[in-house]
Amino acid sequence: MKKVAPPRARDLGLPLEGTPGKWNAITDVAGVEVGYCTLNSGDGPLKVGSGPVYTGVTAILPRGRQELPRPVWAGLYDLNGNGELTGSHWIEDAGYFISPICITNTHSVGMAHHATVGWMLEQHKDYFEQYHSWAMPVIAETYDGLLNDICGRHIKEEHVLAALDSATTGPVAEGNVGGGAGMQSYEFKGGTGTSSRVVEVQGTQYTVAALVQSNFGLRPEFSVCGVPVGQHITENAIITESSGHEQGSIVVIIATDAPLLPAQLKRLAKRGALGIGRTGTYGGHFSGDIMMAFSTANDIIMPPLGAEQPTSFNLECLNDAHCDTLYLATVQAVEESVLNAMIAAESVATIKPAGRVLEAIDHDALCRVMASYSRLRE
């Protein structure tokens, strides 16, 4: 029997703004593909190296699969830098990257990097073997030790390759999938979420979309469309009851087909912080809140070192005066991505502390709170 897809934020009647694309997902940006590998095994007390295992890998191919690797223009912003995103130095310097993006748990960045290099070498043999080309993958992470034997380092090369090989366009699974498997958000079960917005600038249609690995926030902060939901649904706030400090992170990947240069994309990435801020977070010290924005426009061939080089490239860029439309769409898409991650999630037993359950947000309880503030669509 085919598994029924979980509801999304809009299905519950939450009053979210903006017009989503066909799939309301990052794959609404033409060419972008997403794949997952999810690991779920074992139960009972934590035994490092044995489990329980609840983790995974999320892979994003910004231009899908092409014969030659092509640059993707990009910009970065970290609201709080307590996290990792490899390849960031080159993106800051040059404004582009040539690789997939993989997101996993904190202790598996090295394996994800190693495996992604191998995948790139296999996909583009001539590019790397005949010329002086080098692979610098973009790998990001968030911490899943609440639910997963993170110190057991269960992510292996084959898991990363499975995520990369499974990447496709179309609807994107959310919740307890891929790198988002072991995540929490506002002390509810978190995970992977995505959303998109279609906008028009001077008669031309563009898409802005986001995918998040959501693993941040404390319950009292949680807000939905301006409603202080976390102050009404207070049960089982595991972290607040213990340390009272955030112990997660969030990775925000923003994609667009609008022609933006790296400096403009850095500014777009900053709006990701406003998107997560709409859900209530103040950006705690122990949370790495890292945003990256990329554009699939200006698709050029950049020859490898040792090949004949063109004298220049011609690039199109949107007038900054029209970027406000994209900024608003970004904030809306990131906010909805976080909510989608939480609403699609399923409850999971915790291992640190043992014997508890990280509960998914109760949809009926959420709707009752929203209705009490007259904030549900009819």
Secondary structure, DSSP 8 states (H G I E B T S, - for coil): --------GGGGT----S---SSSSGGGSTT-EEEEEEEEE--SS-BTTTB-EEEEEEEEETT-S-SS---EEEEEEEEE--S-BTTHHHHHHHSEE-S-EEEEEGGGHHHHHHHHHHHHHHHTHHHHHTSS-----EEEEE--TTTS-GGG----HHHHHHHHHT-BSS----BS-GGGTT-EETTEE-EEEEEEEEEEETTEEEEEEEEEEEE---GGG--BTTB-GGGT--TT-HHHHTT-S---EEEEEEEE-S---HHHHHHHHHHHHHHHHTTT----TT-EEEEEEEE--S------TTS---S--------GGGTHHHHHHHHHHHHHHHHHHHHH---EEEETTEEEEE----HHHHHHHHHHTT----
